[in-house]
Amino acid sequence: MTDNRDSDTLTLVDNSFGRLPDHLLIEIFIRLPVSEWAQISCVKKQWASLFLGECLWQAALMRTFPSASQAKRRFAALYVGKHIFALDNDIDEIVGHTYLFLKEQLELSNMPPPSGILHGTIIDQFITCGKSRDVAHELASQIWLAVLDNLEENQHTFLLLKRLALEGDVFLPFPYSRSIKVQWRVFEKLFTDFRDCFDQADYYDVLAIAKNKFQPIPSAWLGF
C-alpha cells in the first residue's frame, strides 16, 4: 500500500513538473547547485534541451554575475575563477578562460601541443594583461595544478600524463620554465592514480625520469 502511494506521489510530481513552461523550469534549475546540472539534464529530453540552449545559461549568468554579458562560455569562465580559484578581482574571468583553454587542449586532443608551448602561451597572456613575471608564473602553476587534478581518470589521461612525464626538459628562462610543483603532480598522479595502467617497461622508464628530476622520491612511487 505504501509503495502505491509513493508511486502515485512521484507520478503527481512528475506530471506537475511536466506542465511547467520552460521559463519557469529555467528559473528553478538556475537556483540549484551547478554540480547537479549534469544529472538533472539526464532526467527528461525536455530538460536536456534546456541545458543545450542559451536561455538557461543566459539566465544563470545574469543571476550569478549580473554585470557580465550573456554567454555560456563566459559563465563557465567566471564560475571557474570564483569557485575553483576563489578569485574575486580583475583577473577572475581571465583565469577561468585560461583554465578552460588548457583543460580542453589536454582532454579533447589526441596530440595536444607540447606542454612548453601551452605554458608559454599562458605566461604571455598574463604578462600582456599587465601582470608581473612572478605573478604570471604563479597563476600559470595554479591553473596547471587545477587542470591536472580535474582530469578524468581514463586511458586518455594516463597517456597524456605519461607524455608530459616523458617530455624532455628544455631550458627556458623564468617564467617560461614549468613549476616544479606542476612536474611533481604529473608523476604523483601517474604513480598513485594510474599505477595499474603501466606495463613494466613504461613504469621503469618513467621512474628513471622521476629519479633524475626529484631527490628523494616518495617510497610510495616505488615497486611495480
C-alpha angles and dihedrals in degrees: 000000000000091000091055092050092049090049092049090050093051091048091050092050092047092049091048093053090044091061095051115106118242095254092058092047089053091052089053096045097049089058092058123085113278089230089068097050096090091054093045092051090059095059099078137002089236090057093045090055090054091056091048093053129075099239095077093046092047091051092047092048094050092047096046100032106023095178095053127097118250114269136120093225093052092050090054092048094048092046092052093048092050103038106029098036098023090227124157105170143080095302102045093102094044091051090048093051091047092051091051091047094051094044092051092048091053098040106037102042125075088206110027120188115275112281091243091061092047091047093048091050090054093047092049091050094056093043089051087053089059100262121141121250090254093051092045091052093048094047091048090051092050091050093049091050093048092049093047090050092051101047115116116255100244140116093273091057092048091053090046094051091046090053091050090050093049096047109116118244112257116196109242128165122248127305093026093061112097116250116259087229090061093047090048092051091054092056093039091057093045094052095042112026097030104029092118091056094066126096114212097260094049092046094056092044092054092041091054090054091048091053090052092050102040132037118218107017122202116269088230088071092059127087125053 
